[in-house]
Amino acid sequence: MIIIGSYHKTGSVLFSNIWHDYFNQKTKDYMDYNHFDCTTNDMIKNTKCVVIIRHPYEIIMSGVRYHQITSEKWCNKKRKDLNDLSYKQNIQNLNFDDKIIFEMENCAYETINAIYNDMKNRNFNNNILFIKLENLYEKKNIPIICKKIKEHCKSSVNIDSDKLTNSFLKTLNKCFHRTNKNNSYTFNEYFKEHHINHFKKLFPKDTLKILGYVDE
């Protein structure tokens, strides 16, 4: 058995559907956690995991877009700490610069810290293979990624890398809660210096390094 994992706004629905297509039936060969940080340490220590992540700035940008349009109950529930507005209403009412700050301090804050903690402190025996969502943007990368997954999981489940490649390519043609239809970063257009500085104040100084989005 293997664990398939993701986090909010890192392509979680996409990743789940890729693996659902690959296994094509109810099976005990894998478990799917779209809040991978909720898995226990013992589960990770004893199970090979394949987890999708994303550039933290893009997690913030995706959250800004998605949380203004989503019908998810939690996002539409009125909150006392937001003056009886829902998360969705509150972020809709802000100017765009403040939308980024609000998302950075709230939903994205939890997600980014969860990824950071899992990558820095919970990859026991390198049992977790982290896949960057951005690496799925170019089709030529998919077979390489699938071979890495096959190699990573070989002691637990025999993965057919060609079949998995087909599942990736087929599922990537569908749209699952996708708010950016272009295979490129969007934060470059909207992040200003004060957004970068605020990010540095909120998160550990090695966040980008641990997540693999800057050079050593």
C-alpha positions, 0 to 999 in steps of 0.5 A: 500500500502507498499513501497519495497526499496533497494540501489545499490549493496544491492540485489536490483534486487533480492528484486524487483523480489521477490516481483514481484513474490509474487504479480504476477501481476500489483497491487497498493498494493506496490511501488518498489524503488531501490533508496530508499533514493529518497523517500520523508519523507512524503512517509515514514511517511505515508507508511509501508516500507520493505527495504533490506540493506547489510554490508557496506564493502560488498557493497564496495566489490560487487561494485569493482567486478560489476563495472569492468564488467557491461554494464550499460551506466553510468559506461561506460561513459567517465568522465573528472574527471577521465581523460576521462576514464569511471568509469569502465575503471578507476577501471579496471586500478587500482591494487586491493587495490586501486580498493577498495579505489576508490569504497569506495570513489565513488559509494559505498560512496553514497550508504553507506551514503544513508543507514546510513541517512535513518536508523538514521534519516528517520525511522519515527515511525519505519515505515521502516523494514530493512532486511539484505541481509546476513540473506537470506543466510540460508533458515531457516531464510526465514520463520522468516523474512517473518513473521516479514514482515507480522507483520510489514505490517499488518496495510497496506497490508495483507501479506501471509507469507507462499506465501512470503516465497515461493517467497523468496526461488524460487527467491533466486535460480536465479542469478541477477547480483550476483558477489559472488556465495558463501553465505559468506563475501568476504571483510575478504579476501581483506580488509587490515588495511589501508582499514579499517582506510580509511573507518573510515575516510570517514564515520561517526564513528557510521556507522557500529553501525547504520547499525547493523553490530557491537554490541551496 
